[in-house]
């Protein structure tokens, strides 16, 4: 019965995701990703970013978050996005 139940669960997930709006899927992904890193300490988080993105993303994001000038922050964000390949 567990194999059948697992198959039903998989079909439910397919149905549910396929019926969601793109904005809802993005919100769900953001929530999932934040929850996966929210309890990490700084050193653990840096290691996670190093392992999953690259060795510079933490410092780049820190510089972006700490920038007070909106124009400069926007430029930093564009550089963060443009300087990396799609991660997934």
Order of alpha helices (4+ residues) and beta strands (2+ residues): alpha-alpha-alpha-alpha-alpha
